[in-house]
């Protein structure tokens, strides 16, 4: 009984400390870093991460990294004790009584730009609100994504923006990054259809000869990019209010000429409000060679190299289900990472983001150190 009382007293104290914070300033020295050399900090086990973070920080410094992207969690599973939303705290926050976002942002913010990564997936929220799940083009409810309109103006979207507000107001981060905004096969429920019809003036979704929704029709991507742009505009207004930047992760399309419009994240529309795009170039997940990254980045050059960060994903070609199983994921080889980074640079890009940290082996770290570590961060 005593240890239970101590546990809850610790959580109450943690909440009190968060409530007393008043927009702690991020280290403005690192508000803008160029060229960007970023690592996405991601732990296999958050509870065990406190035993690893000191050695990991040392390795990151040696590699010449100047931006660290730290996890903030999801609106239904936060890595910090979100005041007024204890039902959304992750299991590790509840059990350990640790504000992981506060510890990591304070630690890395001493010597690098810190970006808090907010994931828009909502598996737990959907379990409680199945009617708000995104519907695929074949009529299957998503287990992870809410509908487009639910994200933009629904209850979950408001909760997401409240989470962004809490981070921007209370944590010493330089930026907030939105990730997993990927609508292409999903997002065709009744509310999304009504919004699409209003936007386009049509009477139905575009259809294939067999009657299925033609998800490749450009009008769908343009409509959805407009809607997601509305969300990004709201998020940017919040982050900018607190002198923080907003980054948006987007997936490069298989049709490079589409500018990610088919994903609902048209590059130019996102950059109308976001400060930076973090563009995924996970070549192996798409079945391409590492040199393919050069083709991707050449389509990004018109956006301006200062507005784009190229994300190098380390995952081997796996199913979406396998990607959720962190302990059993496998990484592409270190030489492939080297080829990717060099190909992207040859294509005209200078800003890079390597993800996730838990897939970096010693050979990968050596590649980063060789390419980035000419000016390592002082210990």
C-alpha positions in Angstrom: 0.0 0.0 0.0 2.8 2.4 0.9 4.5 2.0 -2.5 1.1 2.7 -4.2 0.7 5.9 -2.2 4.2 7.0 -3.1 3.6 6.3 -6.7 0.5 8.4 -6.9 2.1 11.2 -4.9 4.9 11.2 -7.4 2.4 11.5 -10.3 0.7 14.4 -8.5 4.0 16.2 -8.0 4.8 15.6 -11.7 1.5 17.1 -12.7 2.1 20.0 -10.4 5.5 20.7 -12.0 4.0 20.6 -15.5 1.1 22.9 -14.5 3.6 25.4 -13.1 5.7 25.6 -16.3 5.1 28.7 -18.4 6.4 28.4 -21.9 10.0 27.5 -21.0 12.1 28.8 -23.7 13.9 26.5 -26.0 17.6 27.1 -26.7 17.3 29.8 -29.4 20.9 29.2 -30.4 19.6 26.1 -32.2 16.3 27.4 -33.5 17.8 27.3 -37.0 20.5 24.8 -37.8 22.1 24.4 -41.2 22.8 22.0 -42.7 20.4 19.8 -40.8 21.9 16.6 -39.4 19.0 15.0 -37.5 18.4 11.8 -35.7 14.9 10.6 -34.8 15.2 9.3 -31.2 13.0 6.3 -30.8 13.2 3.6 -28.1 12.2 0.0 -28.4 11.2 0.2 -24.7 10.5 3.6 -23.3 10.6 2.4 -19.7 14.1 1.1 -20.1 15.3 4.2 -22.1 16.7 6.0 -19.0 19.4 3.4 -18.8 20.4 3.9 -22.4 20.1 7.7 -23.0 23.5 8.8 -21.7 25.4 6.5 -23.9 23.1 7.2 -26.8 23.6 10.9 -26.4 27.4 10.5 -26.5 27.1 8.5 -29.8 24.8 11.1 -31.3 27.2 13.9 -30.5 30.1 12.0 -32.0 28.2 11.6 -35.3 27.9 15.4 -35.6 24.1 15.5 -35.2 22.7 19.0 -34.6 18.9 18.2 -34.4 17.3 15.5 -32.3 13.7 14.5 -32.9 12.2 13.2 -29.6 8.9 11.4 -29.2 5.9 13.1 -27.7 3.6 10.2 -28.4 0.0 10.3 -29.8 -3.0 12.2 -28.6 -4.3 8.9 -27.1 -0.9 7.7 -25.8 1.4 10.6 -24.6 5.0 10.3 -23.4 4.4 13.2 -21.0 1.9 13.7 -18.2 -0.6 15.8 -20.1 -2.5 17.9 -17.6 -6.2 17.2 -17.6 -5.7 14.2 -19.9 -4.4 11.4 -17.6 -6.4 8.9 -19.5 -4.1 9.5 -22.5 -0.8 9.0 -20.6 1.2 6.1 -21.9 1.7 3.1 -19.6 5.3 4.0 -19.0 4.5 7.6 -17.9 1.9 6.2 -15.4 4.1 3.4 -14.1 7.5 5.2 -13.9 6.1 8.7 -13.0 8.6 10.2 -15.5 8.0 13.0 -18.0 10.0 11.5 -20.8 9.4 14.5 -23.1 10.7 16.9 -20.5 13.8 14.9 -19.7 14.8 14.3 -23.4 14.0 17.8 -24.6 16.0 19.4 -21.7 18.9 17.0 -22.2 19.3 17.4 -26.0 18.2 21.0 -26.0 21.5 22.0 -24.4 23.4 21.4 -27.6 20.9 20.7 -30.4 17.7 21.7 -32.0 14.9 19.6 -30.5 11.8 18.7 -32.3 8.9 17.0 -30.5 7.3 14.4 -32.8 3.5 14.1 -32.6 2.0 11.0 -34.2 -1.5 11.5 -35.6 -2.4 7.7 -35.4 -5.2 6.9 -32.9 -5.6 3.2 -32.3 -6.8 3.6 -28.7 -9.1 6.5 -29.6 -10.7 4.4 -32.4 -11.3 1.5 -30.1 -13.4 3.9 -27.9 -14.9 5.7 -30.9 -15.1 3.2 -33.8 -17.5 5.4 -35.7 -14.7 8.0 -36.2 -12.4 5.5 -37.9 -11.3 6.3 -41.5 -12.9 4.1 -44.1 -10.8 2.6 -46.8 -11.8 2.7 -50.5 -13.0 -0.9 -50.2 -15.1 -0.1 -47.1 -12.9 -1.4 -44.3 -12.5 0.7 -41.1 -8.9 1.7 -40.2 -7.5 0.5 -36.9 -5.2 3.5 -36.7 -6.4 6.5 -38.7 -9.5 8.6 -37.9 -11.4 10.0 -40.9 -9.9 13.0 -42.7 -12.7 15.4 -41.5 -12.5 13.9 -38.0 -8.8 14.8 -38.0 -9.3 18.3 -39.4 -12.4 19.5 -37.5 -13.7 16.6 -35.3 -13.2 15.8 -31.7 -10.0 13.9 -32.2 -8.6 16.8 -34.3 -9.4 19.2 -31.4 -7.6 16.8 -29.0 -4.6 16.7 -31.3 -4.4 20.5 -31.4 -4.8 20.7 -27.6 -1.8 18.3 -27.3 0.3 20.5 -29.6 -0.7 23.5 -27.5 0.4 21.7 -24.3 3.8 20.9 -25.8 4.4 24.3 -27.4 3.4 26.1 -24.2 5.2 23.9 -21.7 8.3 22.3 -23.2 11.6 23.7 -24.3 11.5 22.4 -27.9 12.4 24.4 -31.0 9.8 22.7 -33.2 6.9 20.2 -33.3 6.8 17.6 -36.1 3.5 16.0 -37.2 3.9 12.5 -38.5 1.8 9.7 -40.0 -0.5 11.9 -42.0 -1.0 9.4 -44.8 -4.4 9.2 -46.5 -4.6 7.4 -49.8 -6.3 4.0 -49.4 -8.1 5.4 -46.3 -10.4 8.3 -45.8 -13.7 7.6 -47.8 -16.3 7.6 -45.1 -19.6 9.5 -45.2 -18.2 12.8 -43.7 -15.2 12.7 -46.0 -17.4 12.0 -49.0 -19.7 14.9 -48.1 -16.7 17.2 -47.8 -15.3 16.0 -51.1 -18.6 16.6 -52.9 -18.9 20.1 -51.5 -15.3 20.9 -52.5 -15.5 19.5 -56.0 -19.2 20.1 -56.9 -19.5 16.4 -57.9 -22.3 14.0 -57.0 -20.1 11.0 -56.2 -16.5 9.8 -55.8 -14.8 9.2 -59.1 -15.3 5.5 -60.0 -13.5 2.8 -61.9 -15.3 0.6 -64.4 -16.0 -2.0 -61.8 -17.7 0.6 -59.5 -14.8 0.9 -57.0 -13.6 4.4 -56.0 -10.8 5.6 -58.2 -8.4 6.6 -55.5 -5.8 7.7 -58.1 -8.1 10.4 -59.4 -6.2 13.7 -58.9 -9.3 15.5 -57.6 -9.3 13.3 -54.4 -5.6 14.2 -53.6 -6.3 17.9 -54.2 -9.3 17.9 -52.0 -7.6 16.0 -49.2 -4.5 18.2 -49.4 -6.8 21.2 -49.0 -8.3 19.6 -45.9 -5.0 18.6 -44.4 -3.7 22.1 -45.1 -6.5 23.4 -42.9 -5.2 21.2 -40.0 -1.6 22.3 -40.7 -2.7 25.9 -40.7 -4.2 25.5 -37.2 -1.2 23.7 -35.9 1.2 26.3 -37.2 -0.8 29.1 -35.6 -0.3 27.4 -32.3 3.4 26.6 -32.6 4.2 30.1 -33.9 2.3 31.7 -31.0 4.9 30.2 -28.8 7.8 31.0 -31.1 8.2 27.4 -32.1 8.4 26.0 -35.7 6.1 23.4 -37.3 7.5 20.5 -39.4 5.3 18.1 -41.3 6.4 14.6 -42.3 5.2 13.6 -45.8 5.7 10.4 -47.8 7.1 10.8 -51.3 4.7 9.3 -53.8 5.5 6.5 -56.1 4.5 8.9 -58.9 7.2 11.5 -58.2 5.4 14.1 -60.3 2.4 14.1 -58.0 4.2 16.1 -55.3 2.6 13.8 -52.6 -0.8 15.1 -53.7 -2.1 11.5 -53.8 -1.2 11.1 -50.2 -3.3 14.2 -49.3 -0.1 16.2 -48.5 0.7 18.3 -51.5 4.1 19.8 -50.9 3.3 23.4 -51.7 0.1 23.4 -49.8 1.8 22.0 -46.7 4.6 24.6 -47.0 2.0 27.4 -47.2 1.8 27.0 -43.4 4.6 24.6 -42.2 8.1 25.8 -41.8 9.7 22.6 -43.0 8.8 19.4 -44.8 10.4 16.1 -43.7 10.1 14.0 -46.8 10.3 10.2 -46.4 12.6 8.4 -48.8 12.2 4.9 -47.4 13.4 3.4 -50.6 13.5 -0.2 -49.4 9.9 -0.1 -48.3 9.0 0.9 -51.8 11.1 -1.9 -53.4 13.7 0.5 -55.0 17.4 0.8 -54.9 19.1 3.3 -52.6 20.1 5.4 -55.7 16.4 6.0 -56.2 16.7 8.7 -53.5 18.4 10.9 -56.1 15.3 10.9 -58.2 13.1 11.7 -55.2 15.1 14.8 -54.2 15.4 16.2 -57.7 11.6 16.6 -57.5 12.0 18.5 -54.2 14.5 21.1 -55.4 11.9 23.6 -56.7 10.6 23.8 -53.1 14.0 25.2 -51.9 16.6 23.1 -50.1 16.1 25.2 -47.0 12.5 24.1 -46.7 13.0 20.4 -47.0 14.6 17.8 -44.8 15.2 14.4 -46.5 14.3 11.5 -44.1 16.4 8.4 -44.5 14.4 5.4 -43.2 16.3 2.4 -42.0 13.6 -0.2 -42.3 14.0 -3.2 -44.5 11.1 -4.1 -46.8 8.4 -5.2 -44.3 4.7 -5.2 -44.1 2.9 -2.4 -42.1 2.2 -5.0 -39.4 5.9 -5.9 -39.1 6.8 -2.2 -38.8 4.7 -2.0 -35.5 6.8 -4.9 -34.0 9.9 -2.9 -33.0 12.0 -5.7 -31.3 11.8 -7.8 -34.5 12.4 -5.1 -37.1 15.5 -5.3 -39.3 17.6 -2.5 -40.8 19.0 -1.9 -44.2 22.8 -2.1 -44.4 25.1 0.7 -43.5 26.5 0.9 -47.0 22.9 1.4 -48.3 22.6 4.3 -45.9 25.8 5.8 -47.2 24.6 5.5 -50.8 21.3 7.1 -49.9 22.9 10.1 -48.2 25.3 10.6 -51.0 22.7 10.2 -53.7 20.4 12.8 -51.9 23.3 15.2 -51.7 24.1 14.7 -55.4 20.5 15.5 -56.1 20.8 18.9 -54.5 19.6 18.3 -50.9 21.7 19.2 -47.9 19.3 18.6 -44.9 19.0 15.0 -43.6 17.0 13.1 -40.9 17.8 9.5 -40.1 15.2 7.4 -38.5 14.7 5.4 -36.2 17.6 5.5 -33.7 17.0 1.9 -32.4 17.9 0.5 -35.9 21.3 2.2 -35.9 24.1 -0.4 -35.5 27.7 0.3 -35.0 28.4 0.3 -38.8 25.5 2.8 -39.3 26.9 5.1 -36.7 30.3 4.9 -38.3 28.8 6.0 -41.7 27.1 9.0 -40.1 30.3 9.9 -38.2 32.3 9.7 -41.4 29.9 11.8 -43.3 28.7 14.3 -40.6 31.3 14.1 -37.9 33.9 16.5 -39.2 32.6 19.0 -36.6 31.2 16.9 -33.8 29.4 18.5 -30.9 31.6 19.2 -27.9 31.0 16.7 -25.0 
